[in-house]
């Protein structure tokens, strides 16, 4: 079997370790993770993906054994957003530990005007410019598209 090179194998293995393997992965899970990583990096029918699958087959791991359960979604948490008033400073910190320790991306919909989520700092800040009741939805997603959503009503009263 022809090799694919240390650099290519390193990229595939690094992606498998950081994005697809879970703490209870077995050999079939490692095979699935590396094939998935090669597919993401080089394409489903690529020489690299076929070579990774063939290498696992050559050592007796054909993927027929059960693979551990699919990764779980991040656990979305925040410091509870309290009611506020128009013009008052707002600071809401989001956290979403991911079981696979993957990077998590945050989004928010329904925020009162004047408030914004900074996805790099994972903090909602600003000063509300309109009073009312707002249905806010926070979403945390890992790179495998596992998502967690939490909803909250945000009350903004007059000054």
Secondary structure by P-SEA (a helix, b strand, c coil): cccccaaaaaaaaaaaaaccccccccaaaaaaaaaaaaaaccccccaaaaaaaaaaaaacccccccccccccccccccccccccccccbbbbbbbbbbccccbbbbbbccccccccccccccccbbbbccccccbbbbbbbcccccbbbbbbbbbbbcc
